[in-house]
Amino acid sequence: MGTSRQDPRHIRRGSGKRSADRWATGTHCACQGILPPYVLQQITLNGNERQRRSAGTTLLLDQSIRLARAVSAASGLAPPALALRGAAGIEAEGPDRVISDAQNTQDLPGVLVRAEGDPETGDPAADEAYDGLGATYDLFAEAFDRDSIDGAGMSLLGTVHYDEDYDNAFWDGVQMVFGDGDGELFNRFTVAVDVIGHELMHGVTEQEAGLIYWQQSGALNESLSDAFGSMVKQFVASEKAEDADWLIGEGLFTDQVQGVALRSMAAPGTAYDDPVLGKDPQPGHMSDYVVTSADNGGVHINSGIPNHAFYLTATTLQGYSWERAGLIWYEALLSPRMTSRMGFRGFARLTASTARRLYGADSEEALAVRNAWSAVGIDVLGQRSRRGRGLGAMAGPRIGGHRAVVSSSESPWISPKQSATPTSSGGEGEKRDQRADRPRARQTGAGASTGRGRTSKS
């Protein structure tokens, strides 16, 4: 029997105020799919008849979902799943997972197939979604003391078997939705746990910062999801940063695709090179920044730059990525200096000052963060580094737009206050940074600033 979002098991814990406010203001993208639109567009040009049909349908659906949420946001309508779980008299600790089956339709949430504590269904997609939602919850609970997406026990909703041959997975502001893929180029989208972590992280970012899904702030949004999605994958495998592959979406491609994953945080631009999908366009340095009007200003493309900075930070520090590098990124996200229009340089400085606050100005953590951003062309102390033509020139290939050269310090998403050069030594300037970067106090739910990590394993 079908179930609606008003079923008690679809009702989340917590106040829901911040998420509802974010929805009403419309500051966040309507729908973030793990598969970038430019990949789907390449398939519509180069694929066979079935592949073109599946990719074209996916593109149209993604656009319709974005439009529907934009209209709802403009009308001030909150999503129906924001009812209070507490109001229904339900109290529980731990995750509250609800998996539904759309039965290859576009109806959401679909038919309830597994709720929290239920046994396996025997359907790989449903059980992978259930396990992936649980793994993501566990990472945030154990490493960051965060109780679900909103920090207040929000139910984790997932729908599998969405539409027919749907080539994507997305977070719609309320729940996760997974397609089965076309079976020729893409496997089912529940197969990669980092994809699940990636999409749920969009919900966390929406709650904490509401990063505008456009140009650098949108690319930063995507990068945060890649970083935390990769941490979920490593967390499940008890894998240390230096041993991880840092691939995003490994396993999504079938054997027909010449590629290993959707993205590589270790080597942006190398994840795939295929006659149908095209070549991975991600840059790993600001000198290769792509200026484009496509992909919401290159959000899935230029995210390779902060992705690589996180990878360098984590592998330099070694050990479990969530214990130090992840904690720094997470605490930066919670900083009161984090804004919805934050650009790369502003976030680089924020992570650097967060590292100093947490570990000290002369710590190996602070040095690792500073060096990682410098390696991708962003000097957190305000001096632009040079590689080849230099960081000051961000020129990239044309992808749906025109080649252009833009100064990295002239992002329209970085306010003068965000761009203020932090001091590199102690003293009053450093103290101001430390005070400003303390995480915002939570209105509801568990705290998120203690950074409790998993016990190290050999």
N, C-alpha and C positions, 0 to 999 in steps of 0.2 A: 504494500500500500504506500502511496506517495506521502510525503511529509512536507509541510510548508516551513518557512523560516520562523514561524511563530511557535513551532514545536518547542517545548521547553529545552530540548537538547540542542536547539539552534540559538539559544539565548545566551548571551555572554555575561560574564561578571564584570563589575566595575561601573564607573559613572558614565562612560561613553561621551562625556562632554567635549573633550578635546577632539576626538574623531568626528563627532557630529559637527563641531564648529569648522573643522578642516573641510568636510564635505560641503558645508554651506558656502564657504568662501570660494570654493572652486580653484584652490591654488595648486592642486595636485593633478597629475595626469589621470585620465579616466581609466586607463587599462594598460598595464605594463606586461607585454608578452615577452617570453624568454627569447623567442626567435625574432630577430630584427626584420623590419619590413623590406630592407634591401635584399635580403636573402630570398624572401618570398617573391619579390619582383623579378629576380634573376631566374627563378624557377618558371615563372609565367612566360619568360622569353625562351628558355633553353630546354625545358623539360618535355617529356612525352605528354600525350593527351591527358592521362589520368593525373600526372604530377602537376600539370598546368591548371587543371580544374581544381584540384585540392588547394594549391597555393592561392589561386584567385579567390576561391570561396573564403579561405582563411583571412586574406587581406580585407575582403568586404565585411566579414563578421567583426574583425578587430576594429575597423573604422566605425561600424554601427554601434559597438559597445562603447567606444569613446564618446561618440555623439550623444548616446542616451545618457551617459553619466554627466556630460557637460550640460545638457538641458536640465537634468535634475538638480545639478549644483546651482545653475542660474536661477532656478525656481525656489531654491532654499529647501529642497526636499532631502531629508536625511535617509540613509539606507534603512530598509526595514529590519535588518538584523541587529540594530543597536539597542534593542530592548534590554532591560536589566535582568540578568539571571537571578540576582538577589530578590527581585520583585516577584519571581515565581517561586520563592521559597527553597531554592536549590543552593546548597553549600557544598563545596568539594575542594580538595587540594589536587594539584597536579593538572595535567592537560585535560581538556574536554574536546575530544576529537569526534567529528561527525562526518562520515563519508557517505555520499549519495551517488546514484548512478543516473545520468541523463538519458541512458539507453539510446545513444546516438541521435538525440534530439537537441534542440537549443533551449530546452526548458530547464530552468534553475530553481531550486537546487537539485531536483530530480527525486528519485525514489531512495529512501534511506536503506542502506545496506549494511552499515557497521557503525555502531556508536562506541563511546569510550568503554573499554573493558570487554567488548564482545569478542568472540573467537574469530579466527581468520575465516574469510569468506570463500577462499579458493580462487577468487578472481585476482590475478596478479596486480592489475592496475589499482583495485580498491585497497588491497593489502599494502602495496608499495606506498600509496598515498597516506594511509594510516600510519605506517612506520616512519615515513619521511616527516610528517607533521610532528610526530612524537620526538624524533631526533632533533628537530629544530627547537622545539620547546625545551628539551633537555639541555641543549647547548646554552640557551639564554638563561635558563634557571640556574645551572651549575656554574657557568663562567661569569655571568653578569647579574645574578640575583634578580632576573626579570621574569615576572609571571605572565607569560604569553605576550602577544603582540602589543597590547596596550599597557602592560605592566600590572594589570588588575584581573587576570584570569580569563581574558576573552576566549570564547570558544573558537576552535580551529575547524573551519568548515572546508570540505573539499568535495568537488564533484568530478567524477571520472566519466569516460566515454561520452564526451561532449561532441555533439554533431557527428557527421560521418567524415572520416579521413581528415579531421581537423589537425592542422600542423602547428600547434602551439600549446602553451600553458600560460595562464595569466592570473594575476591578482586583480580583482575588480573593485577593491575597496571594502568588500564584505567577505569574500571567500576566495579559495583557490579553485581554478577550473583547469582540467587536463584533457587534451585531445589524445586520440589514439595514433596520430600520424597516418601517413598514407601507406605505410608498409613497404614502400619502395625506396624512399630517401630517408624517412624518419620512422623510428620505433615509437612506441607509446611514450608519452612525456612524463610518466611517473618513474621511468626506469633510472633516472639520475637524481640522487638525493640532493645534490647541490642545486638543481633546478627548483626543487621544493623550498629549500632554504633561501634561495635567491628571491623567489616570489613573496615569501612571507616577510622577508626583510623589507620589501617595499612597504608593507603595512607598518613596520616599526618606524621607518623613515618618515612615513606620512604622519604618524602620531607625534614624532619628536621635532621634525623640522619642516615638513610640508614642502620639500624642495620642488621648485617649479620645474616642470618637465620640459626644459628647453635649453639648448646649448650647454654651457658648462655646468649649470646647476642640475640639469637633467642627466648629463653624463656622470656627474658625481653621484646622483641618485642610483644610476645603474652600477657604478663601481662599488658603492657600499653593498649593494645586493650581491654582486659577484664575490666580494671579499668575505661576507658573512656566509654566503652559500658555500664557498670553498671551505670555510671553517667548519660548517656542518658536516661536510664530506669527510674532512680530516678527523673530526670528533668521533664520528661513527667508526672509523677505522683505527682510532687511537694512534693517529699518524702525526709525526712531528713535521714541522715546516720544511726542514731540509730534506725530508724523504717524500714529500707530496709531489704530485705531478702538476698541480695548479691549473688543471684544465677545467673549463666550465662546460657542462653538458656532455661529458664523455659518455658514450653509449647511446646517444640520441640518433646518431647516424647509422644507417644500415651499411652493409659491406659494399654497396654500390657507390658510396660517396668516398671521394679521395680526401679524407680528412680525419682528424682524431677527436674533434670537439668543436663547439661553437666559438670558444675563445680560449686563449692561453694567457694567463697572467704572468707567466714566466717569460714568454716570448710573444708579445702581441703582434698580430699580423701573420702568424704561422699556423693557425689552427686548421685551416682547410684551404685547398686550392683545387677546385673541382669544375669540370666543364659545364655542369648544370647550375651549381650554387654560386660559382664565381670564386674569387679569392678573398680571404679574410682581409678586410681593409683597416684593421685597427692599427693606430700608431702607438709607439711606446715612448715617445719623446715629444716635447712641445715644438721642436723644430719641424715635426711632421704633422702637426695639428691640422685636421681637416675642417675647412670652413665650407659649410653646406646648408642648404635649406631643407634637405631631405632628412628623414629620421629624426624629426623634431630638433633640427640643428645638430645632428650627429651624436645623439645621446648614447647609442650603442657602439659608435665608432670611437669617439674620443675618450670613452671610459677606459680604454686601454692604457692611458697615461697614468691616472691615479691607481688603476689596477696594478701596474708594474711597480709603482711606489710602495704599495702595501706589500706586494710580494718581496721586494728588496728589504723592507723593514723586517718582515717576519723571518726571512731566511738568514738575515744578518744576526738577528737575536737568537735564532734557532729555538729548539724546544717546541712546545705546543703553541700554535699561532695565536690562540685565543687568550693565552695567559698574559702576554705583554703587548704585542702588536695589536691584537684584537681589542684589548682593553683600552688602549690609547685611542683607537678609532671610535670605539663605542662611547667613551667619555667625551670625546670631542663632539660627537653627535648630540650629546645631552647638554653641551655647554650653552649658556645663555647668549654667547656670541654667535652661535649657529643660527643662520637666517635662511629663509626660503630662497634667497637669491645668491647664495654662496657660490663662488667660483673656485677653480682649482687652487689659485694662489692663497685665497682666504682660508681655505680648508687646510692647505699645507701648513700655514702659520698656526692655525688652530691646533692641529695635531702636534706640532712642535712645542707649542706652549703647554699643551696638555701633558706631553712627555716630561717636560721640565717640572711641572707641578707634581706629577705622580712619582717621579724618580730622581729629580734633581737636575740642575742645569748642566752639570758635567758628567752625567750618567751615560752609560753605554746606550741606554734606550733613547735618550735625547739625541745623541750623536747618530744613531742608526736612522732615526726619523729624518733628521736634517740631511744626512747623506743620501737617503733614498729619494727624497724630493729633488735634491740637486742632480741626481743621476738621470732624472726624467726631465730636467730643464727648468726646475723651479727652485730658486734659492729662497729659503724662508727668512733669511736676514735682509732680503730686499735687493740683493745684487743679482742680476740675471746672469746665469752661467752661459757658456757658449759651447756648441758642438757643431762643427761644420759652419753653416751660415749663422749659427747662434740662436739662442732661445728667443731673442727679441722678435725674430721673424717666425711666425707660425704659418707656413704655407703648406698646403696639402693638395692632393689630387681632387679633381672635380667629381663629386658624387651628388648629383641632383642640384648642383649650384655652380658657383663660379670660384675659380682659384682666387685666393685673396691673401694678403699679408696683414696680420693683426698683431699688435703688441700684446704680449701676455698680461701686461699690467693694465690693459684698457678694456677688460671684460665689463660689459654693462651690468653684470650680475654681482660685481664686487663694489660695495660702497666704499667711500673714502675711509670710513671708520674701520671697515674690515681690512682695508689695505694698509693700515698703519703699520710701520715696520716695528716688529717686536725687538726688544733689546736682547742681546745674546749673553749678557752676563747678569750677575745678581743686581741688587739695588732696587730702587723704588719702581722702575719700569717692570722688572721681573715680578715684583710683588703684585703690581696691578694686574699683570697677565694671569697670575695664579688665582687672584681673587675672582677675576672675570670668568675664568674657565671652570670654576666649580660647577658641577652639574646642577641643573634646575631641580628644585624640590618637587617631589611628586605630590599630586593632589590625592591620588588614590593608589592602592596596591602596594606591592613590595618595593623597597628601594632598589636602585639599579647602579649604585656607585661603589659597591664594596669589591667587585671584581673577584669573587670567589672562583678559583680555578680548579680543574681536575688535578688530582694528585699525579705528579710526574711519574712516568713509567720508563723503564730502561728499554 
